[in-house]
Amino acid sequence: MYAKIIQTIENTYQIKKPRLPIDTITKILNIIQDVSTTVISRDKGVIQLLDLSISQHMKTGSSNLSSN
């Protein structure tokens, strides 16, 4: 039910969802696995996730963020 409503809204207003590249998803999952198996600390995992987020935005540029 909700999927149909969301799809209608997206089509009506031509909303494009950003897609995450597979390598980004893999890096996120690896960080989560490292934290859960105590390979790295939670703090280090957070830092790695934040660093990943910043580096991804820098690669794509800030123009993608303000394209509304």
N, C-alpha and C positions, 0 to 999 in steps of 0.2 A: 504494500500500500504506500508506504513512505517513499520507496524507490521511484514509483511512478510520479509522485508529486515533485520530488527533487528533480527528476529528469525533465518534467514539464517546465519548472522554474529555470533550470539550466538552459533549456532550448529557447525559452521565451526571451531571456535576457542575455543570451549568448555567452554564458559563463564558461570559461575554460579552466579546468582544474589543473594545477601544476602536477607534473609527473616526476617522481623520484627516479633517478637512474639506478640501475641494478647495482652498480658498484657502491653507491651511497648506502643502499639498503644493506648490502653485505657488510660494509664497514660498521654500520650501526649494530647489526646483529652480532658481529665479532666483539665489539666493545661490551655489549650486554652479556655475552657468554663469558668473557674474561672477568667481568665483575662478579657474575654469579658463581663462578668456579674459583673465586679469590685469586686469580692470576694477577689482577691489579686491584687496587683499592677503589672504593666507591668514589672518593674524591677525584682520583686520577681518571676514572671512567667519565665522570661529569666533565672534567676538563677536556678530555678527548672528544666528547660529544659536542661541546661548545666550539672547540677548535674546528671540528668537521663542519659544523653549521656555518661558521664564519668563512671558512675557506670555500665552501660551496657557493655562498652568496657573492664572494669576491670573484669567483670564476664566471658566474653568470652575469654579474654587474648589477648595479642598483636600479638600472632602467626597467628590469623585469618586475621589481617590487612596486613601482609607481605607474604601472601601465593601466590603471583603472580608468 
